[in-house]
Structures are given as structure tokens and as C-alpha cells.
Amino acid sequence: MDPKNYPRVYKMSVATVYPHYLSKAEKKGRTQQEVNEIIFWLTGYDEVSFREILDNQTDFERFFLEAPQFNPKASKITGVICGDRVEEIEDEIIQKVRYLDKLIDELAKGKSMDKILRN
């Protein structure tokens, strides 16, 4: 991703992208519960706090900066997403966005939740 686009990504609301995550997963027979489990695992949000994120149109920058407990196992997320190796992305917020994108991709590709959650 071109660094010129980073500010635009920072300001995108999670609520506008979340339906795309759901759609991608559900097209492949996965569930909203699994998508939420991934989000909660990665960020430490729970059902109530995540609902507030969506209702308040919180942007990705605040979503990740204010995450209750970013999962330390996230560093085990590797691979390519949109032509970038996630483990090599230097911008912290963009890397976290791409971690989430990568996990949703893995879900849609049929990986087991144990593997997705790096257990």
C-alpha cells in the first residue's frame, strides 16, 4: 500500500469495513460469530465495547490505539496481503489493519479457528 494512502485508512470507520469482513466470511460459509471472535482475539474488545465502536463510527486509528489488549500472538501473523508482507509493514496502525485483513482472509479460505488464532 502506498504510504500516501495511510491517512485515509486511519480515518476509515470500522463500521464501514465490518460489513465487508462479514460478507467475505459468510460467502465462504463462515459466521459473524467467527469474524467477531477474530476481532476480539486480536484487539481485546468484547461484544459490548465492539458494538460501541460500530455505533460511534470509530476510525481504525482510534480502534487500534485504544484496543484494550492487542494480542501478543499477532506477531505470528505472516504472509502477503494486497502485495505487502504483513510482518514487514513499518507503520503500526497499517500493520494492525493488515493483520486483521489477513485473519479474515484466512477465515474465508477455510482455515480452522485454532490456526487462525495461532493456538
C-alpha distances in whole Angstrom, upper triangle without the diagonal:
4,6,8,7,8,12,12,10,13,16,15,18,18,21,19,17,20,22,19,19,23,23,21,23,26,26,26,29,27,28,27,29,27,24,25,27,23,22,25,25,22,22,26,27,29,30,32,29,27,29,29,25,25,28,27,23,22,18,16,16,20,20,18,20,24,23,27,26,23,24,24,24,20,19,21,18,16,15,12,10,7,8,7,10,11,14,12,9,11,11,13,13,9,11,13,12,10,14,15,13,14,18,18,17,20,22,22,22,26,25,28,27,29,26,23,25,25,29
4,5,6,7,11,11,11,13,16,16,19,20,23,21,19,22,24,21,22,26,26,24,26,29,29,29,32,31,32,30,32,30,27,28,30,26,25,28,28,24,25,28,29,32,33,34,31,29,31,30,27,27,29,28,24,23,19,17,17,21,21,20,21,25,25,29,28,25,26,26,26,23,22,24,21,19,18,15,13,11,11,10,13,14,16,14,11,12,11,15,14,11,13,16,14,13,17,18,17,18,21,22,21,23,26,25,26,29,29,32,31,32,30,27,28,29,32
4,5,5,8,10,10,11,14,15,19,20,23,21,20,23,25,23,23,27,27,25,28,31,31,31,34,32,33,31,33,31,27,28,29,26,24,27,27,23,23,27,27,31,32,33,30,28,30,29,25,26,28,26,23,21,18,16,15,19,19,18,19,22,23,27,26,23,25,25,25,22,21,23,21,20,19,17,15,13,14,12,14,14,16,14,10,10,9,12,12,9,12,15,14,13,17,18,17,19,22,22,22,25,27,27,28,31,30,33,31,33,30,27,28,29,32
4,6,7,8,10,11,13,14,18,20,23,21,20,23,25,23,24,27,28,26,29,32,32,33,35,34,34,32,34,32,29,30,31,28,26,29,29,26,25,29,29,32,33,34,31,28,30,29,26,26,28,26,23,21,17,16,15,19,20,20,20,23,25,28,28,25,27,28,29,25,25,27,24,23,22,20,18,16,16,15,18,18,20,17,14,14,12,15,14,12,15,17,16,16,20,21,19,21,24,24,24,27,29,29,30,33,33,35,34,35,33,30,31,32,35
4,6,5,7,9,10,11,15,16,19,17,16,19,21,19,20,24,24,23,25,28,28,29,32,30,30,28,31,29,25,26,28,25,23,26,27,23,23,27,26,29,30,31,28,25,27,26,22,22,25,23,20,18,15,13,13,17,18,17,19,22,22,26,26,24,26,27,27,23,23,25,23,22,21,18,16,13,15,14,17,16,19,17,14,14,12,14,12,10,13,15,13,14,17,18,16,19,22,21,21,24,26,26,27,30,30,32,31,33,31,28,28,30,33
4,5,5,6,9,10,13,15,18,17,15,18,21,19,20,23,24,23,25,28,28,29,31,29,29,27,29,27,24,24,26,23,21,23,24,20,20,23,23,27,28,28,25,23,25,24,20,21,23,21,18,16,12,11,10,14,15,14,15,18,19,23,23,20,22,23,24,20,21,23,20,20,20,18,15,14,15,14,16,15,17,15,12,12,9,11,9,7,11,12,11,12,15,16,15,17,20,20,21,23,25,25,27,29,29,31,29,31,29,26,26,27,31
4,5,5,6,9,12,14,17,16,16,19,21,20,21,24,25,25,27,29,30,31,33,31,31,28,30,29,25,25,27,25,22,24,25,22,21,24,23,26,27,27,24,22,24,23,19,20,22,19,16,14,11,10,9,12,14,14,14,17,19,23,23,21,24,25,26,23,23,26,23,23,23,21,19,17,19,17,20,18,20,19,15,14,11,13,10,10,13,14,13,15,18,18,17,20,22,22,23,26,27,27,29,32,31,33,31,33,32,28,28,30,33
4,5,5,6,10,13,15,13,13,16,18,17,18,22,22,22,24,27,27,29,31,29,28,26,28,27,24,24,26,24,21,24,25,22,21,24,23,26,26,27,24,21,23,22,18,18,20,18,15,14,10,10,10,13,14,15,16,18,20,23,24,22,25,26,27,23,24,27,24,24,23,21,18,16,18,18,20,19,21,20,17,17,14,15,12,11,14,15,12,14,18,17,16,19,21,21,22,25,26,25,28,30,30,32,31,33,31,28,28,30,33
4,5,5,9,10,13,11,10,14,16,15,15,19,20,19,21,24,25,26,28,26,25,23,25,24,20,21,23,20,17,20,22,18,18,21,20,23,24,24,21,19,20,20,16,16,19,17,14,12,8,7,8,11,12,12,14,16,17,21,21,19,21,23,23,20,21,23,20,20,20,18,15,14,16,15,17,15,18,18,14,15,12,12,9,8,11,11,9,11,14,13,13,16,18,17,18,21,22,22,24,27,27,29,27,29,27,24,24,26,29
4,6,8,10,13,13,12,15,18,17,17,20,22,22,23,26,27,28,30,27,26,24,25,24,21,21,23,20,17,19,21,17,16,19,18,21,22,23,19,17,19,18,14,15,18,15,12,10,6,5,5,8,9,10,11,13,14,18,19,17,20,22,23,19,20,23,21,21,22,20,17,17,19,17,19,17,19,18,15,14,11,11,7,8,11,11,9,12,14,14,14,17,19,19,20,23,24,24,26,29,28,30,27,29,28,24,24,26,29
4,6,9,11,11,12,14,17,17,18,20,22,22,24,26,27,29,30,28,27,24,26,25,22,21,24,22,18,21,23,20,18,21,19,22,22,22,19,17,18,17,13,14,15,13,10,8,5,6,7,9,10,12,13,14,16,19,21,19,22,24,26,22,24,26,24,25,25,23,20,19,22,20,22,20,22,22,18,18,15,15,11,11,15,14,12,15,17,16,16,20,21,20,22,25,25,25,28,30,30,31,29,31,30,27,27,29,32
4,6,8,7,8,11,13,13,14,17,18,18,20,22,23,25,27,25,23,21,23,23,19,19,21,19,16,19,21,19,17,20,18,21,21,21,18,16,16,16,12,12,14,12,9,8,5,6,8,10,10,12,14,15,16,20,21,19,22,24,25,22,24,25,23,24,23,22,18,17,20,20,22,19,22,22,19,19,16,16,12,12,15,14,11,14,16,14,14,18,19,18,19,22,22,22,25,27,27,29,27,29,28,25,25,27,30
4,5,5,7,9,11,12,13,15,17,18,19,21,23,24,25,23,22,18,20,21,17,16,19,18,15,17,20,17,16,18,16,18,17,17,15,12,13,12,9,8,10,9,5,5,4,6,9,9,9,12,14,14,15,18,20,19,21,24,25,22,24,26,23,25,25,23,20,20,23,22,24,21,24,24,21,22,18,17,13,14,16,14,12,15,17,14,15,18,19,17,20,22,22,22,25,27,27,28,26,28,28,24,24,27,29
4,5,5,6,9,10,10,12,14,15,16,18,20,21,22,20,18,15,17,17,13,13,16,14,11,13,16,14,13,15,13,15,14,15,13,10,11,11,7,6,10,9,7,6,6,6,9,10,8,10,13,13,13,16,17,16,18,21,22,19,22,23,20,22,23,22,18,19,22,21,22,19,22,23,20,21,18,17,13,13,15,13,10,13,14,11,12,16,15,14,17,19,18,19,22,24,24,24,22,25,24,21,21,23,26
4,6,5,7,10,10,11,13,15,16,17,19,21,22,19,17,14,16,17,14,13,16,16,13,15,18,17,15,17,14,15,14,14,13,10,9,10,7,5,8,8,6,7,8,9,13,13,11,14,16,16,15,18,20,19,21,25,25,22,25,26,23,25,25,24,21,21,25,24,25,23,25,27,24,25,22,20,17,17,19,16,14,16,17,14,14,18,18,15,18,21,19,19,23,24,25,26,23,26,26,22,23,26,28
4,6,7,8,10,11,12,14,16,17,18,20,21,20,18,15,18,19,15,15,19,18,15,18,20,19,18,20,18,19,18,18,17,14,13,14,11,8,11,11,8,10,9,10,14,15,13,16,18,18,18,21,23,21,23,26,26,23,26,27,24,25,25,23,20,19,23,23,24,22,25,26,23,25,22,21,17,17,19,17,14,16,18,15,14,18,18,15,18,21,20,19,22,24,25,26,24,27,27,23,24,27,30
4,6,5,7,9,10,11,13,14,16,18,19,17,16,14,16,16,12,13,16,15,12,16,18,16,16,19,17,18,17,18,17,13,14,15,12,10,13,14,11,11,10,10,13,15,12,14,17,18,17,20,21,19,21,24,23,20,23,24,20,22,21,20,16,16,19,19,21,19,22,23,20,22,20,19,15,14,16,14,11,13,14,11,10,14,14,12,14,17,16,16,19,21,21,23,21,24,24,20,21,24,26
4,5,5,6,9,10,11,12,14,16,17,14,13,10,13,13,9,10,13,12,10,13,16,15,14,16,14,15,14,16,15,11,11,13,11,8,12,13,11,12,12,11,15,15,12,14,18,18,16,19,20,18,19,23,22,19,22,23,20,22,22,21,17,18,21,21,22,20,23,25,22,24,21,20,17,16,17,15,12,14,14,11,11,14,13,10,13,16,14,14,18,19,20,21,19,22,22,18,19,22,24
4,5,5,6,9,10,10,12,14,15,14,12,10,13,14,10,12,15,14,13,16,18,18,18,20,18,18,16,18,17,14,13,15,14,11,13,15,13,14,15,14,18,19,16,18,22,21,20,22,23,22,23,26,25,23,26,26,23,24,24,22,19,19,23,23,24,22,26,27,25,27,25,24,20,19,20,18,15,16,17,14,13,16,15,12,14,17,15,14,18,19,20,21,20,23,23,20,21,24,26
4,5,5,6,9,10,11,13,14,13,13,11,15,14,11,13,16,15,14,17,19,18,18,21,19,20,18,20,20,16,16,18,16,13,16,18,15,16,15,15,18,20,17,18,22,22,21,23,24,22,23,26,24,22,24,24,21,22,21,19,16,16,19,20,22,20,23,25,23,25,23,22,19,18,19,17,14,14,16,12,10,13,13,10,11,15,13,12,15,17,19,20,19,23,22,19,20,23,26
4,6,5,6,9,10,11,13,11,10,9,12,11,7,10,12,11,10,14,15,14,16,18,17,17,16,19,18,14,15,18,15,13,17,18,16,16,16,14,18,19,16,17,20,21,19,21,21,19,19,22,21,18,21,21,18,19,18,17,14,15,19,19,20,18,21,23,21,24,22,21,18,17,17,15,12,12,13,9,8,11,10,7,9,11,10,9,13,14,15,17,16,19,18,15,16,19,22
4,5,5,6,8,10,10,9,7,6,9,9,7,9,12,12,11,14,16,16,17,19,17,17,15,18,18,14,15,18,16,13,17,19,17,18,18,17,21,21,18,19,23,23,20,22,23,21,21,24,23,21,24,23,20,22,21,21,18,19,22,23,23,21,24,27,25,27,26,24,21,20,20,18,16,16,16,12,12,14,12,9,11,13,10,10,13,14,16,17,16,19,19,16,17,21,23
4,5,5,6,9,10,9,9,9,13,12,10,13,15,15,15,18,20,19,21,23,21,21,19,22,22,18,18,21,19,16,19,21,19,20,20,19,23,24,21,22,26,26,24,26,26,24,24,27,26,23,26,25,22,23,22,21,18,18,22,23,24,22,26,28,26,29,27,26,23,22,22,20,17,17,18,15,13,15,14,10,11,14,12,10,13,14,17,18,18,21,21,18,20,23,25
4,6,5,7,9,9,10,10,13,12,10,13,15,14,15,18,19,18,20,22,21,21,20,23,23,19,20,23,20,18,21,23,21,21,20,19,23,24,21,22,25,26,24,26,26,23,23,26,24,21,24,23,19,20,19,18,15,15,19,20,21,20,23,25,24,27,25,25,22,20,20,19,16,15,16,13,11,12,12,8,8,11,9,6,10,12,14,16,16,19,18,16,18,21,23
4,6,5,7,5,7,8,10,9,7,11,12,11,13,16,17,17,19,21,20,20,18,22,22,18,19,22,20,18,22,24,22,22,22,20,23,24,21,22,25,26,23,25,24,22,21,24,22,20,23,21,18,20,19,18,16,17,21,21,22,20,23,26,24,27,26,25,23,21,21,19,17,16,16,13,11,12,11,7,8,9,7,5,9,9,11,13,13,16,16,13,16,18,20
4,5,5,5,6,7,10,10,9,12,14,14,15,18,19,20,21,23,22,21,19,22,23,19,19,23,21,19,22,24,23,24,24,22,26,27,23,24,28,28,25,27,27,25,25,27,25,23,26,25,22,23,23,22,20,21,24,25,25,24,27,29,28,31,30,29,26,25,24,22,20,20,19,16,15,16,14,11,12,13,10,8,11,11,14,15,15,19,19,16,18,22,23
4,6,7,9,11,14,13,12,16,18,17,18,21,22,22,24,26,25,24,23,26,26,23,23,26,24,22,25,27,25,26,25,24,28,29,26,27,30,30,28,30,30,28,27,30,27,25,28,26,23,24,22,21,19,20,23,24,25,24,27,30,29,32,31,30,27,26,25,24,21,20,21,18,16,16,16,12,12,13,11,8,10,11,14,16,17,21,20,18,21,23,25
4,6,9,12,14,12,12,16,17,16,18,21,21,21,24,25,25,24,23,26,27,23,24,27,26,23,27,29,27,27,27,25,29,30,26,27,31,31,28,30,29,27,26,28,25,24,26,24,21,22,21,20,18,20,22,24,24,23,26,28,28,31,31,30,28,26,25,24,21,20,20,17,15,15,14,11,10,11,9,6,7,8,11,13,14,18,17,15,18,21,22
4,7,10,12,11,12,15,15,16,18,20,20,22,24,25,24,23,22,25,26,23,23,27,25,23,26,29,27,28,28,26,30,31,27,28,31,31,28,29,29,27,26,28,26,25,27,25,23,24,23,23,21,23,26,27,27,25,28,31,30,33,33,31,29,28,27,25,23,22,21,19,17,17,15,13,13,13,10,8,10,9,12,13,13,17,17,16,18,21,22
4,7,8,7,8,11,12,12,14,16,17,18,20,21,20,20,18,22,23,19,20,24,22,21,24,26,25,25,25,24,27,27,24,24,28,28,25,26,25,24,22,25,23,21,24,23,20,22,21,22,20,22,25,25,25,23,26,29,28,31,30,28,26,25,24,22,20,20,19,16,15,15,13,10,11,11,7,7,10,8,10,11,11,14,15,13,15,18,19
4,5,5,7,9,10,11,13,14,15,17,19,19,18,17,15,18,20,17,17,21,20,18,21,23,22,23,24,22,26,26,22,23,27,26,23,24,23,23,22,25,23,22,25,24,21,23,23,24,22,23,26,27,27,24,27,30,29,31,30,28,26,25,25,22,20,20,19,16,16,16,14,11,13,13,9,10,13,12,13,13,12,15,16,14,15,19,20
4,5,5,6,8,10,11,12,14,15,16,17,15,14,12,15,16,13,13,17,16,14,17,20,19,19,20,19,23,23,19,20,24,23,20,21,21,21,20,24,22,21,24,24,21,23,24,24,22,23,26,26,26,24,26,29,28,30,28,26,24,23,23,20,18,19,18,15,15,16,14,11,14,14,11,12,15,14,15,15,13,17,18,15,16,19,20
4,6,5,6,9,10,10,12,14,15,15,14,12,10,14,15,13,13,17,17,16,18,21,20,21,22,21,24,23,19,20,24,22,19,19,19,19,18,22,20,20,23,22,21,23,24,25,23,25,28,28,27,25,26,30,28,31,29,27,24,24,24,20,19,20,18,15,16,17,14,12,15,15,12,13,16,15,15,14,11,14,16,14,14,18,18
4,5,5,6,9,10,10,12,14,15,14,13,12,16,17,14,16,19,18,17,20,22,22,21,22,20,23,23,19,20,23,22,19,19,19,18,17,20,18,17,20,19,17,20,21,22,20,22,25,25,24,21,23,27,26,28,27,25,23,22,21,18,18,18,16,13,14,14,11,9,12,11,8,10,13,11,11,10,8,11,13,10,11,14,15
4,5,5,6,9,10,11,12,14,13,12,12,15,15,12,14,17,15,14,18,20,18,18,18,17,20,20,16,17,20,20,17,18,17,16,16,19,17,16,19,19,16,19,19,20,18,20,23,22,22,19,21,24,23,25,24,22,20,19,19,16,14,15,13,10,11,12,9,7,10,11,8,10,13,12,13,12,10,13,14,11,11,15,17
4,5,5,6,8,10,10,11,9,9,8,12,12,9,11,14,13,12,15,17,17,16,17,16,19,18,14,15,19,17,14,15,15,15,14,18,17,16,20,19,17,20,22,22,20,22,25,24,24,21,23,26,24,26,24,22,19,20,19,16,15,16,14,11,13,14,11,10,14,14,11,13,17,16,16,15,12,15,16,13,12,16,17
4,5,5,6,9,10,10,10,9,9,13,13,11,13,16,15,16,19,20,20,19,20,18,20,20,16,16,19,18,15,15,14,13,12,16,15,14,18,17,16,19,21,22,20,23,26,25,24,20,22,25,24,26,25,22,20,21,19,16,16,17,14,11,14,14,11,11,14,13,11,14,16,15,14,12,9,11,13,10,9,13,14
4,5,5,6,9,10,10,11,12,15,15,12,15,17,15,16,19,21,20,18,18,16,18,18,15,14,18,17,14,14,13,12,11,14,12,11,15,14,12,16,17,18,17,20,22,21,20,17,18,21,20,22,21,19,17,17,16,13,13,13,10,8,10,11,7,8,11,10,9,12,14,14,12,12,8,11,11,8,7,11,12
4,5,5,6,8,7,9,10,13,12,9,12,14,12,12,16,17,16,15,15,12,15,15,11,11,14,14,10,12,11,10,10,14,13,11,15,16,14,17,18,19,17,20,22,21,20,17,18,21,20,21,20,17,15,15,15,11,11,12,10,7,10,12,9,9,13,13,12,14,17,17,16,15,12,14,15,11,10,14,15
4,6,5,5,5,6,8,11,10,8,12,13,12,13,17,17,17,16,16,15,16,15,12,12,15,13,10,10,9,9,9,13,13,12,16,17,15,19,21,22,21,23,26,24,23,19,20,23,22,23,22,18,17,18,17,13,14,15,13,11,14,15,12,12,16,16,14,17,20,19,18,16,13,14,16,13,11,14,15
4,6,6,8,9,12,14,13,12,15,17,16,17,20,21,21,19,19,16,18,17,14,13,15,15,11,11,9,8,7,10,9,9,13,13,13,16,19,21,20,23,25,23,21,18,18,22,21,22,21,18,17,18,16,13,14,15,12,10,14,14,11,12,15,14,14,17,19,18,16,14,11,11,13,10,7,10,11
4,6,8,11,13,16,14,12,16,17,15,16,20,20,19,17,16,13,15,15,11,10,13,13,9,10,8,6,5,8,8,7,11,12,11,14,17,18,17,20,22,20,18,15,15,18,17,18,17,14,13,14,12,9,10,12,8,8,11,11,9,11,14,14,14,17,18,19,16,16,13,13,13,10,8,11,13
4,6,9,12,13,11,10,14,14,12,14,17,17,17,14,14,12,13,12,9,7,10,9,5,6,6,4,6,10,11,10,13,15,14,17,20,21,19,22,24,21,20,17,17,20,18,19,17,14,12,14,13,9,11,13,11,9,13,14,12,14,17,17,17,20,22,22,20,19,16,17,17,14,12,14,16
4,7,10,11,9,9,13,14,13,15,18,18,18,16,16,15,15,14,11,10,12,10,6,5,5,6,7,11,12,12,15,17,16,20,23,24,23,25,27,25,24,20,20,23,22,22,20,17,16,18,17,13,15,17,14,13,17,17,15,16,20,20,19,22,24,23,21,20,17,17,18,16,13,15,16
4,7,8,6,6,9,10,9,12,14,14,15,13,15,13,15,13,9,10,12,10,7,6,8,9,11,14,16,15,18,20,19,22,24,25,24,26,28,26,26,22,23,25,23,24,22,18,16,19,18,14,15,18,16,13,17,18,16,16,20,20,19,22,24,24,22,21,18,19,20,17,15,18,19
4,6,5,6,8,10,10,12,14,15,16,15,17,16,18,16,13,14,16,13,10,9,11,12,13,17,18,17,21,22,21,25,27,28,26,28,31,29,28,25,26,28,27,27,25,22,20,22,21,18,18,20,18,16,19,20,17,17,21,21,19,22,25,24,23,21,17,19,21,18,16,19,20
4,6,5,6,9,10,11,12,14,15,15,17,17,19,17,14,16,18,15,13,13,14,16,17,20,21,20,24,25,23,27,28,29,27,29,32,30,30,27,28,31,29,30,27,24,22,24,23,20,19,22,20,17,19,21,18,18,22,22,19,21,25,24,23,22,18,20,22,20,18,21,22
4,5,5,7,9,10,11,12,14,14,17,18,19,17,14,16,18,15,13,13,15,17,19,22,23,22,26,27,26,29,31,32,29,31,34,33,32,29,30,33,30,31,28,25,23,25,25,21,21,24,22,19,22,24,22,21,25,25,23,25,28,27,27,25,22,24,26,23,21,24,25
4,5,5,6,9,10,11,12,11,14,14,16,13,11,13,14,11,10,9,12,14,16,20,21,20,24,25,24,27,29,30,27,29,32,30,30,26,28,30,27,28,25,22,19,22,22,18,18,21,20,17,20,22,20,20,24,24,23,25,28,28,27,26,22,24,25,22,20,23,24
4,5,5,6,9,10,11,10,12,12,15,12,9,12,14,12,10,11,13,14,16,19,20,19,22,24,22,25,27,27,24,26,29,27,27,24,26,28,25,26,23,21,18,19,20,16,16,19,18,14,17,19,17,17,20,21,19,21,24,24,24,23,20,22,23,20,18,22,23
4,5,5,6,8,10,10,13,14,17,15,12,15,17,14,13,14,17,18,20,23,24,22,26,27,25,28,29,29,27,28,31,30,30,27,29,31,28,29,26,24,21,22,23,20,18,21,21,17,19,22,20,19,22,24,21,23,26,26,26,25,22,25,26,23,22,25,26
4,5,5,6,8,8,12,13,15,12,11,14,15,13,12,13,16,18,20,24,25,23,27,28,27,30,31,31,28,29,32,31,31,28,29,31,28,29,26,23,20,22,23,20,19,22,22,19,21,24,22,21,25,26,24,26,29,29,29,28,25,27,28,25,24,27,28
4,6,5,6,5,8,10,12,9,7,11,12,10,10,12,15,16,18,22,23,21,24,26,24,26,28,27,24,25,28,27,28,24,26,28,25,25,22,20,16,18,20,16,15,19,18,16,18,21,19,18,22,24,22,23,27,27,27,27,24,26,27,23,22,25,27
4,6,5,7,9,11,14,12,10,13,16,14,14,16,18,18,20,24,25,22,26,27,25,27,28,27,24,25,28,27,28,25,27,29,26,27,24,22,18,19,21,18,16,19,19,16,17,21,19,18,21,23,21,22,25,26,26,26,24,26,27,23,23,26,28
4,6,8,11,14,16,14,12,16,18,16,16,18,20,21,24,27,28,26,29,31,28,31,32,31,28,28,32,31,32,29,31,32,29,30,27,25,21,22,24,21,19,23,23,20,21,24,23,21,25,27,25,25,29,30,30,30,27,30,30,27,26,30,31
4,5,9,12,14,11,11,15,15,14,15,17,20,20,23,27,28,26,29,31,28,31,32,31,28,28,31,30,31,28,30,31,28,28,25,23,19,21,23,20,19,22,23,20,21,25,24,23,26,28,26,27,31,31,32,32,29,31,32,28,27,30,32
4,6,9,12,10,10,13,15,14,15,18,20,20,23,26,27,24,27,29,27,29,29,28,25,25,28,27,28,25,28,29,25,26,22,21,17,18,21,18,16,19,20,18,19,22,22,20,23,26,25,25,28,30,30,30,28,30,30,27,26,29,31
4,7,8,7,6,10,11,10,12,14,17,17,20,23,24,22,24,26,24,26,27,26,23,24,27,25,26,23,25,26,23,23,19,18,14,16,18,15,14,17,18,16,17,21,20,20,22,25,24,25,28,29,29,29,27,29,29,25,24,27,29
4,6,6,6,9,10,11,12,15,17,16,19,22,23,20,22,25,22,24,25,24,21,21,23,22,23,20,22,23,20,20,16,15,11,12,15,13,11,15,16,14,15,19,19,18,21,23,23,24,27,28,28,29,26,28,28,24,24,26,29
4,6,5,6,8,10,10,14,15,14,16,19,20,17,19,21,19,20,21,20,17,18,20,19,20,17,19,19,16,16,13,11,8,9,11,9,7,11,12,11,12,16,16,16,18,20,21,22,24,26,25,26,24,26,25,21,21,23,26
4,5,6,6,8,10,14,15,13,17,18,20,17,19,22,20,21,22,22,19,19,22,19,20,17,19,19,16,15,11,10,6,9,11,10,9,13,14,13,15,18,18,19,21,23,23,25,27,29,28,29,26,28,27,23,22,24,27
4,5,5,6,8,11,13,13,16,19,21,18,20,23,21,24,25,25,22,23,25,23,23,20,21,22,19,18,15,12,9,12,14,12,12,15,16,15,17,20,20,20,23,25,25,26,29,30,29,29,26,28,28,24,23,25,27
4,6,6,6,9,11,11,14,17,18,16,18,21,19,21,23,23,20,21,24,22,22,19,20,21,18,18,15,12,9,12,13,10,10,14,14,12,14,17,17,17,20,21,21,23,25,27,26,26,23,24,24,21,20,22,24
4,5,5,9,9,8,11,14,15,13,15,18,16,19,20,21,19,20,22,20,19,16,17,18,15,15,12,9,7,10,10,7,8,12,11,11,13,16,15,16,19,20,21,23,25,26,24,25,22,23,23,19,18,20,22
4,6,9,10,9,13,15,17,15,17,20,19,21,23,23,22,23,25,22,22,18,19,19,17,16,13,10,8,11,12,10,11,15,14,14,17,19,19,20,23,24,24,26,28,30,28,28,25,26,26,22,21,22,25
4,6,9,9,13,15,18,16,18,21,21,23,25,26,24,25,28,25,25,21,21,23,20,19,16,13,11,15,15,12,14,17,16,16,19,21,20,21,24,25,25,27,29,30,28,28,25,26,26,23,21,23,25
4,6,6,10,12,15,13,16,18,18,21,23,24,22,24,26,24,23,19,20,22,19,19,17,13,11,14,14,11,12,15,14,13,16,18,17,18,21,22,22,24,26,27,25,25,21,22,22,19,17,19,21
4,7,9,12,15,14,17,19,19,23,25,26,25,27,29,27,26,22,22,24,22,22,20,16,15,18,17,14,16,19,17,16,19,21,19,20,23,24,23,26,28,28,26,25,21,22,23,20,17,19,20
4,6,9,11,11,14,16,16,20,23,24,23,26,28,25,23,20,19,22,20,20,19,15,14,17,16,13,15,17,15,14,18,19,17,19,22,22,22,25,26,26,24,23,19,19,20,18,15,16,17
4,6,9,8,10,13,13,16,19,21,20,23,24,21,20,16,16,18,17,17,16,12,12,14,12,9,12,14,11,11,15,16,14,16,19,19,19,22,24,24,22,21,18,18,18,15,13,14,16
4,5,6,9,10,11,14,18,20,19,22,24,21,19,15,15,18,17,18,17,14,14,16,13,10,13,14,11,11,15,15,13,16,18,17,18,21,22,22,19,18,15,15,15,13,10,10,12
4,5,6,9,10,14,17,20,20,23,24,21,18,15,13,16,16,17,17,14,15,17,14,12,15,15,12,14,17,16,15,18,20,19,20,23,23,23,20,20,17,16,15,14,11,10,12
4,5,6,8,11,15,17,18,22,22,20,17,14,12,16,16,18,18,15,16,17,14,12,15,15,11,13,16,14,12,16,17,16,17,20,20,20,17,16,14,12,12,11,8,7,9
4,5,5,9,12,15,15,18,19,16,14,10,10,13,13,15,15,12,13,13,10,8,11,11,7,9,12,11,10,13,15,14,15,18,19,19,16,16,14,14,12,10,9,8,11
4,5,8,11,14,15,18,18,15,12,9,7,11,12,13,14,12,14,14,10,10,13,12,9,12,14,12,12,16,17,16,18,21,20,21,18,19,17,16,14,13,11,10,13
4,6,10,13,15,18,18,16,12,10,8,12,14,16,17,15,17,16,12,12,15,13,10,12,14,12,11,15,15,13,16,19,18,19,15,16,15,13,11,10,10,7,10
4,7,10,11,15,15,13,10,7,7,11,12,14,15,14,15,14,10,10,12,10,7,9,11,8,8,12,12,10,13,16,15,16,13,14,13,13,10,9,9,8,12
4,7,9,13,12,10,7,6,6,9,11,14,15,15,16,14,11,12,13,10,8,11,12,8,10,13,12,11,14,16,15,17,14,16,16,16,12,11,12,11,15
4,7,10,9,8,5,6,7,9,11,15,16,16,17,15,12,13,14,10,9,12,11,8,10,13,11,11,14,15,14,16,14,17,17,17,14,13,15,14,17
4,7,6,5,4,6,9,10,10,14,16,16,17,14,12,13,13,9,10,12,10,8,11,13,11,11,15,15,14,17,16,19,19,20,17,15,17,17,20
4,5,5,6,7,10,11,11,14,15,15,15,12,10,12,11,7,9,10,7,6,10,11,9,11,14,13,13,16,16,19,19,20,17,15,17,18,21
4,6,8,9,13,13,12,15,15,17,16,12,12,14,12,9,12,13,9,9,13,13,11,14,16,15,15,19,19,22,22,24,21,18,21,21,25
4,7,9,12,11,11,15,16,17,17,14,13,16,14,11,13,15,12,12,15,16,14,16,19,18,17,21,20,24,24,25,22,20,22,22,26
4,6,9,8,7,11,12,14,14,11,10,13,12,9,11,14,12,11,14,16,14,16,19,19,18,22,21,23,23,24,21,19,21,20,24
4,6,5,7,10,12,13,15,12,9,12,13,9,10,13,12,10,13,16,14,15,18,19,18,21,19,22,22,22,19,17,19,18,21
4,5,5,9,10,11,11,9,6,9,9,6,7,10,10,8,11,13,13,13,16,18,17,20,18,20,19,20,17,15,16,15,19
4,6,8,11,11,13,11,8,10,12,9,9,12,13,11,13,16,16,16,19,20,20,22,19,21,20,20,17,16,16,15,18
4,6,9,10,13,11,8,12,13,11,11,15,15,14,16,19,18,19,22,23,22,25,23,25,24,24,21,19,20,19,22
4,6,7,9,7,5,9,10,9,10,13,13,13,16,18,18,19,21,23,23,25,23,25,24,25,22,20,20,20,23
4,6,9,8,7,10,12,11,13,16,16,16,19,21,21,22,25,26,26,29,27,28,27,27,25,22,22,22,25
4,6,5,6,9,10,10,12,14,15,16,18,20,21,22,24,26,26,29,27,29,27,27,25,23,22,22,26
4,6,5,6,9,10,10,13,14,15,17,19,20,21,23,24,25,27,26,27,25,25,23,21,20,20,23
4,5,5,6,9,10,11,12,14,16,17,18,20,21,23,24,26,25,26,24,25,23,20,20,21,24
4,5,5,6,9,10,10,12,14,15,16,18,20,21,22,25,23,25,23,24,23,19,20,20,24
4,5,5,6,9,10,10,12,14,15,16,18,20,21,23,21,23,21,22,20,17,17,17,21
4,5,5,6,9,10,11,13,14,15,17,19,20,22,20,21,19,20,18,15,15,16,19
4,5,5,6,9,10,11,12,14,16,17,18,20,19,21,19,21,19,16,16,17,21
4,5,5,6,8,10,10,12,14,15,16,18,17,19,18,19,17,14,15,16,20
4,5,5,6,9,10,11,12,14,15,17,15,17,15,16,14,11,11,12,16
4,5,5,6,9,10,11,12,14,16,15,16,14,16,14,11,11,13,16
4,6,5,6,9,10,11,12,15,14,16,15,17,15,12,13,15,19
4,5,5,6,9,10,10,13,12,14,13,15,12,9,11,13,16
4,5,5,6,9,10,11,9,11,10,12,10,6,8,10,13
4,5,5,6,9,10,10,12,11,14,12,9,11,13,16
4,5,5,6,9,9,12,12,15,13,10,13,14,17
4,5,5,7,6,9,9,11,9,7,10,12,14
4,5,5,6,7,7,11,10,7,10,12,15
4,5,8,10,11,14,13,11,14,16,18
4,6,9,11,14,12,11,14,16,18
4,6,9,12,10,10,13,15,16
4,6,8,7,7,10,11,12
4,5,5,6,9,10,10
4,5,5,6,8,9
4,6,5,6,5
4,5,5,6
4,5,8
4,6
4
